[in-house]
């Protein structure tokens, strides 16, 4: 089975920005803001989401947990993607922002 890449889904559907003080995520008609717990960021607009992708199955649901890396050692936020099977591919149908 093929799985829709969670990082591509996040980069397509959400705009993420960060400063040393705040993190903001906009997308799918919502805006989330939070204090940057890391105290700094090496990234402002392009984040290395590939560094922190974990997969698991709960019941019949495939989940991807993608961390938002702000510095080399700090991941203060993340995304949980729930997938649904559509033919021969799993497509991300629901995204939860943890900020």
Beta strands, then each sheet from edge to edge (+ up, - down):
strand 1: 2-3
strand 2: 14-18
strand 3: 22-27
strand 4: 30-35
strand 5: 53-58
strand 6: 61-68
strand 7: 77-86
strand 8: 89-98
sheet 1: 1+ 8+ 7- 6+ 5-
sheet 2: 2+ 3- 4+
end
